[in-house]
Amino acid sequence: MPRVGLFIPCYIDQVYPDVGIATCEVLERFGCEIDFPVNQTCCGQPMANTGCTVDAVPVARNFIEIFAKYDHIVCPSGSCVAMVRSHYEHLLHDEIAAGRVDKAAFKHVEKNTLELVEFLVDVLKVERLDVPFPHKVGLHQSCHGLRELRLGQCSELVSPAYSKAEQLLKTMPGLELVPLKRVDECCGFGGTFAINEEAVSCMMGNDRIHDHEEAGTQVMTAGDMSCLMHLQGLLVRQKKPMKIMHLAQIFAGRSVV
Amino acid sequence: MIAATHDHPANAKKFTDNEPRAHWHDQAIWFVRSKRDKAAWTLPEWETLRERASQIKTHMLSNLAGYLEQFEAEATKRGAVVHWAKDAAEHNEIVLKLLQSHGVKKVVKSKSMLTEECHLNPFLERHGLEVVDTDLGEWIVQLLHEPPSHIVMPAIHIKREEVGELFHKHLGTDKGATDPPYLVNAARNELRQKFLGAEAGITGVNFAIAETGGFVVCTNEGNCDLGVSLPKLHIACMGMEKIIPRAADLGVFLRLLARSATGQPITTYSSHFHGPMEGGELHIVIVDNGRSKILGTPEFRRSLHCIRCGACMNTCPVYRRSGGHSYDTTVPGPIGSILAPSRDPAQHSTLPFACSLCGSCSDVCPVKIDLHLQLLTWRKQIAALGLLPFDKRWGMWFAGKLFSRPRLYELAGKVGRTLWPWLPRFMVYNPLNKWGKQRELPPMPKKSFREMYAQRNETARKKNS
């Protein structure tokens, strides 16, 4: 039975706890023994992406210490996983060199931190999800999961088509995936970008929503709750009927609320 | 904090305020991105080509001095004169002296982003010369007294009704005319006169071949050839990174350039120049203007791979919705946001943040510049230089402290979530809350995940015991 250290991003912990619970349920259904180390907080991405490396380093150092003991570290966010897998090496370079972060522990965490969907598909080899979900679903491909973790084919590249999330969604009875015009355009969240470039951020979000509306999306889903938080903010303000759900919630068989 | 002279968020806000126009701009440029996708998919070897092009550029940059000298020697053998300019001012002086010593008063110019970068036109005009940009888009923005908003499609931000109005004013075309063939024909007639009257032609350079001493200029309108065929003096201006080692490498880049830029298999004209025409003179001005400095910084060196195709602009969701002028630089978009801060980080400090870090630019780039990662690196440097605004700097300091103390983080979350529902709406949604201007905040749950998880474990334990 794989021993999984559950990495729940700070904003999911505080604002979207059900996404975390749904993640637990899905992992347990496929036989994982999960543990949530309570001294975890955040991966450090907000600070690092604002350029404040000094403020991100202690947070990243804690992260390595907390998660080094697990076989797998699984997280329902492509963006936070990409932070660990693609950016920690650069961020912690000096710490590792100075011996303040154990190199072997870092390598282990870097290699074994996985996004929920890729863990299900690549490690647990899940092929089917026999959970009915009779709705028209629009998949929003969050950028970091897509272009940093390559959870699916990227529209810019001339390469074979695949999508790990779609692969699972398609096996759910009653679920209809709708086709989008711009299959992987950014929603405009982008962390502090959402505040810093508010006007462009919201226009990007509204354009994504419009694409989903035209496609007939009833439930918009993604592997990253941060994108969905931004899109939900726009949808609710404009009193639009479209709902948002994290992939984990759909996989866990939650009903649409 | 030193205030950024150029404020991208404010410029972008102005652009999006005209929502129909911003949508039109986004869709017009997305159309070009879609054409690029179709063109790329016609070549099964596309990704191999990108890798090859990137390797050639990396090799060239590692041996740049040698290739530049080889180019100079070969070009000189073919009868061209090579000039070296360390910056924009030297470049402009060299061009001006060449024109003055040949008694030139009227110049035609084909599109060159380098001369835009050096602000050559206003410099020559100040010295009493007439300079006409002969690329149609470039000429339109010249008549409007605006800089180009895109490096491949300089007038992409102008609607055809506005071109009609402009030509009515300057060329006397019918008022209200918007028919493209009619307008293009009027422009052609006017530009023909300029070509006939020109005493010198200035061009850019897309690729300079070290092995042969020749160079290639890519255009769609043939204006480069027209501009340098009649006058006896041809001045070609190039950034020093335009070198490629061998003639055989040209095929790699010509296949990538037009497909990436506009979705065409190749530009209508690929004009090759190997030495001056009979009885004429060919001068090549090789310009540094900050490129050596970029070459000396390992984290930004790859930005010198750039072949100025504009694909990163076309794919950039921010560029498409904020317009080229919002960047206040000669080269806008992702690549411009990397190049500009290397000239002046304080002035351009908002540009590396005009990006959602979606990474599309890095994947679309035909020469594999890691654009979004370089933008991220610039953010770090801007923070290190103390150029971050106060709220970002201290906000992130606070977040760092909070996230390093799990108990404090937990407590802060709990207090926040408990108080939140009791706050009156005007306290949450006020002008200071930029999130809430167009967006609702998510409803706050009573319990955090960690509380629910602990409770869940407790219930499971009781059930088992």
Interface residues (C-beta under 8 A of the other chain):
Chain A: I8 C10 I12 D13 Q14 V15 Y16 P17 D18 V19 G20 I21 C24 F36 V38 N39 Q40 T41 C42 G44 P46 M47 N49 T50 G51 C52 T53 V54 D55 A56 P58 V59 N62 H87 C143 H144 L146 R147 E148 C154 S155 E156 L157 V158 S159 R182 D184 E185 C186 G188 F189 G190 G191 T192 F193 A194 I195 N196 E197 E198 A199 V200 S201 C202 M203 M204 G205 D207 M229 H230 Q232 G233 L234 V236 R237
Chain B: H8 P9 A12 K13 T16 D17 E19 A22 D26 W30 D37 A40 W41 L43 P44 W46 E47 T315 P317 V318 R321 S322 F353 A354 C355 S356 L357 C358 G359 S360 S362 D363 V364 L376 R379 K380 Q381 I382 A383 A384 L388 K392 R393 M396 W397 A399 G400 K401 L402 F403 S404 P406 Y409 G413 G416 R417 K434 W435 K437 Q438 R439 E440 L441 P442 M444 P445 K447 S448 F449 R450 E451 M452 Y453 A454 R456
